[in-house]
């Protein structure tokens, strides 16, 4: 999570995904991020043209139980943007 603290967008995506999936290498965060916070982190990283951020945004829009409502059009758009960043 250090890379996120110093402003690296990919590090923030990884931090949000770690909290979302509950998979920690060391100790669990004191205050887990909300689903809204995780989505906003992914969205921000995608807006900053980070491949992994766009992939995670697409994943969130494909889900039926996530923070955002399922929207396959937005999922496809986020995936397409990710492909241009590869």
Secondary structure by P-SEA (a helix, b strand, c coil): ccccccccaaaaaaaaaaaaacccccccccccccaaaaaaaaaaaaaaccaaaaaaaaaaaacccccccccaaaaaaaaaaaaaac
